[in-house]
Amino acid sequence: MARTASRLPAVLLVVLALVVAACGDGVEDVGLERDPGEETPTTDEPAADGDAEDALDGAGPPDGDDAPGGPGAGDGPAAAPAPGPGGAGAAGGTGGGARQPAAPQPARPGTYTYDVEGEVRAGTFRQAHPPEGTLEVHTPEEGEQRSIARTGDQETEQVLRYGDDGVHLTYQRTSGPQGQVEFRPEQPVLVFPGTPAAGQAWEWTMRSTDGATTVHARMQLLREEAVEVAGTSVPTWVLQLDLTLSGQVDATSTSTAWVSVEHRLTVQEESEMEGRFGAFTFEAEQRRTIRSLTPA
């Protein structure tokens, strides 16, 4: 159990990175196009054969999770695909209502720092998430923006595509000393709508490039709510993300993210997750909070 338990976070990253992705992260342009309203076909992937340790070998990068982000429990923090006009530099605004944008805009480039709390548990094994994570947001190119979330010896890269109909995830790769997990959906998946409205919900499914992991997501905008960041009241949309993972590991995750419309960033996120990997069951929770909306 010791060797398997010490590497269990690698499995959790598959779910946790997606939680953050859904609320946003970054990588290169993969040249995909998506018709509005179109979803990626659903694929059911059977659980992997063999013991938990063998399956862990291919599940993804190693220790340390902090949320998307996602997206969730979560891997490194992520640039949330929250849309919004201008004002990308100022830290915050006042009042409780998130502004309605004409079209989604990328996040302000730079490096953001998140405080992270929570832990992963599997039997007698317990591991705290690293207390800090960073998100490096790159300058957008041709409507896409790359970001790299880092925590310890792992990193998650993503690319988000911005369009009139919303923000779409086109690529995600979580990597570390134990390997990597990569998603390149046939059709980019919607992670935040172009015109947000309370109660709005949507779903999508995507499969890892090696075919070993399938993720189904259901996302819903719950309400508008102000959150305090560095002493300033910041209008946000509250986004709920429910993920179901199947294949090498079976798991479910529920995440709530507070997404700044003006800054296109997740300013706060809370996640819970549980699942089974071979003979082992596990659970995790995480809370992450951005320190400042002004990047380094």
C-alpha positions as CSV (number, residue, x, y, z in Angstrom):
1,M,0.0,0.0,0.0
2,A,2.8,2.4,0.7
3,R,4.1,2.7,-2.8
4,T,0.6,2.8,-4.3
5,A,-0.7,5.3,-1.8
6,S,2.3,7.6,-2.3
7,R,1.4,7.8,-6.0
8,L,-2.4,8.0,-5.7
9,P,-2.4,11.8,-6.3
10,A,-1.3,11.0,-9.9
11,V,-4.7,9.4,-10.4
12,L,-6.6,12.2,-8.8
13,L,-4.9,14.8,-11.0
14,V,-6.9,13.4,-13.9
15,V,-10.1,14.6,-12.2
16,L,-8.7,17.5,-10.4
17,A,-7.1,19.1,-13.4
18,L,-10.4,18.9,-15.2
19,V,-12.2,20.6,-12.4
20,V,-9.9,23.5,-12.8
21,A,-10.0,23.4,-16.6
22,A,-13.8,23.7,-16.5
23,C,-13.4,26.9,-14.5
24,G,-10.0,27.3,-16.9
25,D,-6.0,26.7,-17.6
26,G,-3.7,26.7,-20.9
27,V,-1.5,25.2,-24.0
28,E,-0.7,25.6,-27.7
29,D,-3.1,26.1,-30.5
30,V,-4.4,22.8,-31.7
31,G,-6.4,24.1,-34.7
32,L,-9.8,22.7,-33.8
33,E,-13.1,24.2,-34.9
34,R,-16.5,23.9,-33.1
35,D,-20.0,24.6,-34.2
36,P,-22.1,26.3,-31.5
37,G,-24.1,23.9,-29.4
38,E,-22.3,20.8,-30.7
39,E,-21.0,18.3,-28.2
40,T,-18.3,15.8,-28.2
41,P,-19.7,12.2,-28.6
42,T,-19.9,10.3,-25.4
43,T,-17.7,7.3,-25.0
44,D,-17.9,4.7,-22.2
45,E,-14.5,3.4,-21.2
46,P,-14.4,0.2,-19.1
47,A,-12.3,0.1,-15.9
48,A,-8.7,-0.9,-16.4
49,D,-7.7,-4.5,-15.5
50,G,-4.9,-5.3,-13.1
51,D,-4.1,-4.0,-9.7
52,A,-4.3,-0.4,-8.5
53,E,-0.5,0.1,-8.7
54,D,-0.3,-1.0,-12.3
55,A,-3.1,1.3,-13.3
56,L,-1.6,4.2,-11.4
57,D,1.5,4.0,-13.6
58,G,-0.5,5.3,-16.6
59,A,-2.8,7.6,-14.8
60,G,-0.9,10.8,-14.8
61,P,1.6,13.0,-13.0
62,P,2.7,12.5,-9.4
63,D,2.1,14.0,-6.0
64,G,0.5,17.2,-5.2
65,D,-2.9,18.5,-6.3
66,D,-4.2,22.0,-6.1
67,A,-7.1,23.0,-8.0
68,P,-8.5,24.1,-11.7
69,G,-9.0,25.4,-11.3
70,G,-10.1,23.4,-12.1
71,P,-11.7,21.4,-13.0
72,G,-11.3,20.4,-9.0
73,A,-10.2,18.9,-5.0
74,G,-8.1,20.3,-8.0
75,D,-4.8,20.5,-9.7
76,G,-3.0,23.7,-10.1
77,P,-5.0,26.9,-10.2
78,A,-6.3,27.9,-13.5
79,A,-7.3,30.9,-15.6
80,A,-11.1,30.7,-15.5
81,P,-12.9,31.2,-18.8
82,A,-15.1,33.9,-17.3
83,P,-16.0,36.4,-20.0
84,G,-16.1,40.1,-19.6
85,P,-15.2,43.4,-21.2
86,G,-12.0,45.4,-20.5
87,G,-10.8,46.3,-17.1
88,A,-8.5,43.3,-17.0
89,G,-5.9,45.1,-14.8
90,A,-7.8,46.6,-11.9
91,A,-8.3,44.5,-8.8
92,G,-11.9,44.2,-8.4
93,G,-14.9,46.6,-8.5
94,T,-17.7,46.8,-6.1
95,G,-21.3,45.6,-5.9
96,G,-22.8,42.1,-6.2
97,G,-23.7,41.8,-9.9
98,A,-21.3,40.4,-12.6
99,R,-21.4,42.5,-15.7
100,Q,-22.9,41.1,-18.9
101,P,-20.2,41.0,-21.6
102,A,-20.7,41.6,-25.4
103,A,-18.2,38.7,-26.0
104,P,-15.7,36.7,-23.9
105,Q,-12.2,38.2,-23.6
106,P,-8.9,36.5,-22.5
107,A,-7.5,36.9,-19.0
108,R,-4.7,39.4,-18.3
109,P,-1.3,37.8,-18.9
110,G,1.0,37.3,-16.0
111,T,1.5,35.0,-13.0
112,Y,-1.2,34.6,-10.3
113,T,-0.8,32.9,-6.9
114,Y,-3.4,30.9,-5.1
115,D,-3.5,29.7,-1.4
116,V,-4.6,26.0,-1.3
117,E,-6.1,23.9,1.5
118,G,-7.3,20.3,1.7
119,E,-6.0,16.8,1.5
120,V,-6.2,13.4,-0.3
121,R,-7.1,10.3,1.7
122,A,-6.9,6.6,0.8
123,G,-7.3,4.1,3.6
124,T,-4.6,5.1,6.2
125,F,-2.8,7.3,3.7
126,R,-3.3,11.0,4.0
127,Q,-1.6,13.8,2.0
128,A,-2.1,17.5,2.2
129,H,-2.3,19.5,-1.0
130,P,0.7,21.9,-1.4
131,P,-0.2,25.2,0.3
132,E,0.5,27.3,-2.8
133,G,0.0,27.1,-6.5
134,T,0.8,29.5,-9.4
135,L,-0.9,30.2,-12.7
136,E,1.1,31.5,-15.6
137,V,-1.2,33.1,-18.1
138,H,0.3,33.8,-21.6
139,T,-0.5,36.5,-24.1
140,P,-3.4,35.4,-26.3
141,E,-2.8,34.6,-29.9
142,E,-5.5,34.5,-32.6
143,G,-8.3,34.0,-30.1
144,E,-6.7,31.4,-28.0
145,Q,-4.9,31.7,-24.7
146,R,-2.4,29.3,-23.1
147,S,-1.8,28.9,-19.4
148,I,0.4,26.8,-17.2
149,A,-0.6,25.9,-13.6
150,R,2.2,24.6,-11.4
151,T,2.3,22.9,-8.0
152,G,5.3,21.1,-6.7
153,D,6.7,18.9,-9.5
154,Q,3.6,18.8,-11.6
155,E,2.1,21.2,-14.1
156,T,-1.1,21.4,-16.1
157,E,-1.1,23.2,-19.5
158,Q,-4.3,24.2,-21.2
159,V,-5.5,26.2,-24.2
160,L,-8.8,28.1,-24.2
161,R,-10.5,29.4,-27.3
162,Y,-12.5,32.6,-27.0
163,G,-15.4,33.2,-29.4
164,D,-18.8,35.0,-29.5
165,D,-20.6,31.8,-28.3
166,G,-18.3,31.4,-25.3
167,V,-15.0,30.0,-24.1
168,H,-14.0,26.4,-25.1
169,L,-11.3,24.1,-23.9
170,T,-9.3,22.8,-26.9
171,Y,-6.4,21.0,-25.2
172,Q,-5.2,20.0,-21.7
173,R,-2.1,18.1,-20.5
174,T,-1.2,17.3,-16.9
175,S,2.4,16.1,-16.5
176,G,5.0,15.2,-14.0
177,P,7.8,12.7,-13.2
178,Q,5.3,9.7,-13.3
179,G,4.0,10.6,-16.8
180,Q,1.2,12.6,-18.3
181,V,-2.5,12.6,-19.2
182,E,-3.6,14.5,-22.3
183,F,-7.0,15.5,-23.6
184,R,-7.4,16.8,-27.2
185,P,-11.2,16.8,-27.8
186,E,-12.4,16.2,-31.4
187,Q,-14.6,19.3,-30.8
188,P,-13.6,21.9,-28.3
189,V,-15.8,21.7,-25.2
190,L,-17.7,24.7,-23.8
191,V,-16.5,25.8,-20.3
192,F,-18.2,29.2,-20.1
193,P,-21.0,30.6,-22.2
194,G,-20.7,33.9,-24.1
195,T,-23.9,35.2,-22.5
196,P,-24.1,33.9,-19.0
197,A,-27.5,33.5,-17.2
198,A,-28.5,32.1,-13.9
199,G,-29.7,28.5,-14.3
200,Q,-27.9,28.0,-17.6
201,A,-26.6,24.4,-17.8
202,W,-24.7,22.3,-20.4
203,E,-22.8,19.0,-20.6
204,W,-20.0,17.5,-22.6
205,T,-17.8,14.3,-22.8
206,M,-14.2,13.9,-23.8
207,R,-11.7,11.1,-23.9
208,S,-7.9,11.1,-23.2
209,T,-5.6,10.8,-26.3
210,D,-4.6,7.3,-25.1
211,G,-8.2,6.2,-24.9
212,A,-7.8,5.1,-21.2
213,T,-9.9,7.8,-19.5
214,T,-13.3,9.3,-20.3
215,V,-14.7,12.3,-18.6
216,H,-18.3,13.5,-18.6
217,A,-19.0,17.0,-17.2
218,R,-22.2,18.8,-16.3
219,M,-21.8,22.6,-15.7
220,Q,-24.4,25.1,-14.4
221,L,-24.3,28.8,-13.6
222,L,-26.0,29.1,-10.2
223,R,-26.1,32.8,-9.4
224,E,-24.1,36.1,-9.2
225,E,-22.3,36.8,-6.0
226,A,-19.6,39.2,-4.7
227,V,-16.4,37.7,-3.2
228,E,-13.7,39.6,-1.3
229,V,-10.2,39.5,-2.9
230,A,-7.4,41.4,-1.1
231,G,-9.9,43.6,0.7
232,T,-12.0,44.4,-2.5
233,S,-15.4,43.2,-3.3
234,V,-15.3,41.4,-6.7
235,P,-18.5,40.5,-8.7
236,T,-18.5,36.8,-9.8
237,W,-20.6,34.1,-11.3
238,V,-21.0,31.0,-9.2
239,L,-20.3,28.0,-11.4
240,Q,-21.0,24.4,-10.4
241,L,-19.2,21.5,-12.1
242,D,-20.0,17.8,-11.7
243,L,-17.5,15.4,-13.2
244,T,-17.7,11.6,-13.7
245,L,-14.5,9.9,-14.6
246,S,-14.3,6.3,-16.0
247,G,-11.6,4.1,-17.3
248,Q,-8.4,3.6,-15.4
249,V,-10.2,5.1,-12.3
250,D,-13.8,5.6,-11.5
251,A,-14.5,8.8,-9.6
252,T,-17.0,11.6,-9.2
253,S,-16.2,15.2,-8.3
254,T,-18.3,18.3,-7.4
255,S,-16.8,21.7,-7.6
256,T,-18.1,25.2,-7.0
257,A,-16.1,28.1,-8.5
258,W,-16.5,31.8,-8.1
259,V,-15.5,33.2,-11.5
260,S,-14.7,36.9,-12.0
261,V,-16.4,38.2,-15.1
262,E,-14.1,41.2,-15.3
263,H,-10.8,39.4,-14.8
264,R,-11.6,36.1,-16.4
265,L,-10.2,34.2,-13.4
266,T,-11.4,31.8,-10.8
267,V,-11.0,33.8,-7.6
268,Q,-12.2,31.0,-5.2
269,E,-13.0,27.3,-5.6
270,E,-14.2,24.5,-3.4
271,S,-14.2,20.9,-4.5
272,E,-15.0,17.4,-3.2
273,M,-14.3,14.1,-4.8
274,E,-14.4,10.4,-4.2
275,G,-13.7,7.3,-6.2
276,R,-12.2,3.8,-6.6
277,F,-9.0,2.7,-8.1
278,G,-8.7,-1.0,-8.3
279,A,-9.1,-2.3,-4.8
280,F,-8.6,1.1,-3.3
281,T,-11.1,3.8,-2.5
282,F,-10.1,7.4,-2.1
283,E,-11.5,10.8,-1.4
284,A,-10.3,14.4,-1.5
285,E,-11.3,18.0,-0.8
286,Q,-9.7,21.3,-1.7
287,R,-10.2,25.0,-1.4
288,R,-8.2,27.5,-3.3
289,T,-8.3,31.3,-3.1
290,I,-6.5,33.8,-5.3
291,R,-4.3,36.3,-3.5
292,S,-4.5,39.1,-5.9
293,L,-6.1,39.9,-9.2
294,T,-3.0,41.9,-10.2
295,P,-0.5,39.4,-11.8
296,A,3.2,39.4,-11.0
